[in-house]
Amino acid sequence: MAETTSSVLLAAVTEMESAAFRAGQVARRLIAEHPHLTVRTATAGMHATVYSDGERSGQPRLELRTADTAGTHTWADALGAEPESRTKDVGSYVYESVTCTATVDGVLVEVSGSRPLDESEAAAWRAAGDQGDGGDS
């Protein structure tokens, strides 16, 4: 039996509030456990869906941006996550970006940071070839 509009809408809002609360709890936990780690920007996001048959889905998310790749590697170590590195040539410069993701108490935590390659690093990277489509590696 399909639920009424008000019950589905209220359930979606309740699911969203729950996701926001969980994201806040994880943010507080990360601050308490890793006060030495730095973040340049942070974004909290979530989606919450409730269907009229009662099925629910929701995923709170914290997106943390570090000042550089070293900061992302430090966060990856703290979260027990595997960092993934990509290098990209955008024409006027080449940069490396590092991203890691971990799920902490049901909250997806994604940390990323980047750094420009200096001229010698960029030249060596370009000379190595194998940048894939669009200058990515």
C-alpha positions, -999 to 999 in steps of 0.1 A, spaced: 0 0 0 13 34 -10 19 59 18 4 94 19 24 123 7 30 137 42 43 104 56 67 99 27 79 136 28 83 135 66 102 102 63 126 117 38 132 147 60 138 124 90 162 103 69 181 135 59 183 148 95 196 114 106 223 115 78 233 150 88 235 140 125 257 110 116 280 132 94 283 157 123 292 129 147 319 115 124 333 150 118 336 155 156 352 121 160 378 129 133 386 162 150 390 144 183 411 115 170 432 135 146 436 171 158 470 175 140 455 169 106 446 199 85 418 206 60 416 236 37 379 232 29 352 208 41 318 200 26 291 180 42 266 165 19 240 138 18 211 124 -1 181 107 14 154 90 -6 122 74 7 99 55 -16 62 52 -10 66 15 -3 88 24 27 121 16 11 148 41 22 183 50 11 207 76 23 244 83 23 260 111 44 293 123 30 321 145 42 344 159 15 377 172 28 402 192 7 438 194 19 463 220 9 485 195 -10 490 159 -18 511 153 14 481 163 35 459 138 16 485 110 22 485 118 59 447 116 60 448 83 41 471 69 67 449 81 95 418 66 79 434 34 68 425 42 32 445 36 0 454 69 -17 449 71 -55 471 95 -75 465 110 -109 487 134 -129 471 156 -155 485 180 -181 462 210 -186 485 227 -211 501 255 -191 510 232 -162 510 197 -150 495 187 -116 492 157 -94 460 150 -75 456 125 -47 422 112 -34 413 87 -8 379 74 5 369 56 36 336 48 53 336 58 89 305 48 109 284 48 78 296 81 66 316 83 33 347 104 39 365 116 8 398 135 11 416 151 -18 445 174 -25 467 185 -54 500 201 -62 516 215 -94 546 197 -107 577 218 -110 592 222 -144 616 193 -142 590 170 -128 565 180 -155 592 175 -182 600 141 -169 563 131 -167 557 144 -202 588 126 -216 577 93 -200 546 93 -222 518 69 -213 495 97 -201 463 80 -214 434 99 -228 434 136 -221 468 137 -204 458 116 -174 479 90 -157 
